[in-house]
Amino acid sequence: MKEHEPVIKEIIRKGHYVGGHSDKHLLYAPWGNRQQSLVSADSLINDLRQNMAELAKFGIDISKVHYYLPPYEWYNLSNVGLVEAQGQVVINFTSGLRTAADYTTPDMKNYMSSQQLIDQLFTFEKENGLNGGIILIHPGTHPTRTDKLYLRLDEIIKELKKKGYSFDRL
């Protein structure tokens, strides 16, 4: 999307890893039955390829794009096989973290404020540690969510660094 272009270019300019996440943000499997697939093999592969084509438009060398986070972070083994056959490694956020719920809006039953998400992150860290963890925070959310977790990313990083964590790029 054109409105996101400046942010995307800044992310790339700063040398951050940019990988695939879907072109049309398809739901691969039903919420109630992960074993089923909602997309055909052709649809999934075409969507992945279109996503890579979009990344290439921003000057990203897609031969260096190896990690793919499926849309909605929801998929099954069949979906993984199709993605991996295209040369991608499927990744996901660390199970048990709730930071990915930063997409929720106050009108949703599962809404969690940014403070609740941060508190849960540090409770998880205290109980389980985060070495090797993947923390997913969406860089954009619905306008009705005025409590943007990504605006507190600096605070989260500083606190994790105080606890001795360092950050690696994929």
Secondary structure, DSSP 8 states (H G I E B T S, - for coil): -GGGHHHHHHHHHTT----B--SS----S-TT-TTS-SS-HHHHHHHHHHHHHHHHHTT--GGG--EE--GGG---HHHHHHHHHTT-EE----TT--GGGGG--TTSTT---HHHHHHHHHHHHHHH--TT------S---TT--S-GGGGHHHHHHHHHHTT------
